[in-house]
């Protein structure tokens, strides 16, 4: 089975560093994020990975060409976007997606059981399955509820429990038929599938998960890896 890694983002929240280093090359411990991802995919039995590149993608290719860090037995194919195509539209640069495949963002680290996710997807007979988990989100503001100009409730810095996407997905080829052509973000594709009556499945997990979107997220992931060396390699 194929896997696709989406590694073309601009990393806006990590500027100015991402103006010279693409986010997938940010190290966690001594290993770039994308190298950890490739290791995990190989450990889960994947033999072919397509990597969608955009911003500073040539540096990602150069890293693997110069260091020979691609895991043994894994074939990696590189695909460049001529323009930013988004987290769903980038899949249009990859040929041969004619069977079930896994896709994941190139800036996440997780202990998610990919085999269990794939089994769930097949059993659900879904066009698309989204891995998700519960997150406790602190709102650092006073939240006001009002009706017709009158305050009905006021909550100071509340905490919310939300179900969030983990940035790991399983696709059937028919899901790609709903891409509009050109740029398309993943939430737009999900809505297009729902509007068309397709089944979009949700796989809930309590696996460790780090979305390296901010400096705080990066530090949190680095601390986890320091405490649990090798945990993300299998």
N, C-alpha and C positions, 0 to 999 in steps of 0.2 A: 504494500500500500504506500502511496505517496504522502509526503507531508510538504506543506508550503509554509515558509517563514516570511512574514511581512516586515521588512526591515527598511522601509523607505521614508519613515517619518522625519519631520524637521526637529523634533525635540525642543519645542519652543520654551518649555518651562525649565529647561536646563541650560539655557543661554547664560553667558556667552560661550560656555565650553563647547556646546554643540555646533558652534560656527566653524570649529576646526576638527572636531572629533564626532563622528556619528554615534548616536546613543547606543546602538547595539555593540559598539566597541568599548563602552564604559566597563572598566574592570570591577568585578565583585570578588574580593580577595585578589588573586593574581591572574584571574581568568576573565576575558571579556564575556559579557552577557550572552552574545550569540554563540560563542564557543560552548558554553554550558548547555545552551538549548540543543545544539547539534549532538553533543554527547548524550543527552537524555533521549533524544529521538533514536539514536543508534542503539542505546541500551534497551529501548522498547521495541526493537526489531525492524525499524524503518531502514530501508536500504537506499532510498532516493529522496532527496530533499531539494525543492526548488526555492530559491531565495529571491524575493522581489526587492530590488534596490532602487533607491531614489537619491535623497540628499547624501552627498559624500559617499555614495555606494562604492566608488572606485577604491576607497581606503579599506573597506571591508574585504573586497576581493584581494587587495594587495596584502592584507594581513595574513590571510590563509595561504596565499601563494608563497609568501616569504617564510612562513613559520611551519608549514606542513602540519597544521593542527586539525585538519579534517579527520575525524575518527576513521579507523580502519574499517573497510567494508561499506563505507557510506559514499554515495555519489552525490555531488552537489552541483546543481545547475543554477547559473546566475541570470537574472532577468532585470533589465533596466527600464524604468519608466521615462518616457520622453517628457512627460509632464506629471505633476502629482495626481494620482488616480484614486487615492483614498484606500481605506482598509478593506473594501470589497472590490472596487474597480481595478486594483492592482492585479487581481487574479486573471484579468483578461490578457496579461502579458505572458501567462504560463500556458503552454500547449499541453495537450494530452491529458487533461483533467476529465477523463471519460469513465471514471469509476470513483467509488467512495474515497475521500481523502480528508486528511487532517490539515487544518490551518491554524497558525498561532502567531500572535504578535511577537516581534523580535526584541521586545523590551521587557519581557516578563520572566520571572523565575518562579517555578512551582514544583511541588512534589505530587501533583495530580497524577493519578493512575490512568495513563492514556489508554491502556487495554480495556479497563472497565468503562471508560467513556465511549470507546468504539463499540463495545458490546451493547451498551445502553442504546446508542444511536441505531444500531441494526434492529434491535428488538422493537424500538419505537416506530420504525418505518418512516422516519422523518426526512424531509428535504434538507433540513439543517438542524443541528443540535448545538446549543450554546452551553458551555460549562459555566457554572455560576457558584457563588458562595455568599454567605451572610457577612456583612461588614457593619461594624459599629462606627458611626460617623458623628463626630462632635461638631456642632454648629457654634462657632465662636461669636455669635451675634444674638441680640435680643430679637425673638421672633414674635411678631404681632399678628393676631387674627382680628379682622375687622369686617363689619357689614354695614353698608350705607353710611360710611364715615364714622361709625362708632366702634371703639375697641371692645371686642368680646373676650379676648384672652391675650395674655402676655407671658411668654416663656423665655427666661433668660438662659442663653447658651444651652439649648436642649441637645440631647443626643438621640440620634435616629438609628434604627436597625433597618438596613436596606439589603436587598438582594442585587448583587452586581455581577456583571460579566467578567470572567477571568481572562478574556482575550484568547481563548482556546475553543476551536469550533470543529465540527465534523460536517462535511458537505456531501450531498449527492450531486451528480452533474446537473440534474434538472434545476437545481437552485440557481445555477449560473445563467440560465435562460432568462432570469428576471433582472439581470444587470441592464442598466439603461444605455450602456455605451458611453465611454468617457468617465469622468470622475464619479465615484459613488462611495460614500462612507457606509460602514457596516450597518448602523441603525436604519439607514434608508433601505438597504436590501432586505432587512428583516421585515420592515413595514410593507414592502412590495410583495414579499412572500405571503404575509398575513392577508393582505388585500386580495391576493389571488386564491385564497383558500388553502394554501399549502400548510402542512404540519411543521411547525418549528418547535422542537423539543427542548426542554430545559433539564440539564443534568446538574444536580446540586452536590457540592463536595465541601468537605471541611479540611482539604489539603492546605499545606502552607502555600502562600501566594504573595508575590511581591511585584507590583506594577511600578517599574522604575521611571516614574514620571516627574519626580521632584528630587531635590537634593536630600530631603528628609527620607524619602522612600529608598534612595540609593544607600544611605547610611544604615537604614534598618535592615536591608537585605545583606549588606556587608557584615553586619554584626551577627546575623543568623548563620551565614556561611562560616564565619570564624568559629562559632560555637558548635557547628555541626559539619565539619569538613567531610566532603565526599557525598553528602546526603543528596545533592542534586545531580549526581552522576548516574543514578539508577532509577 
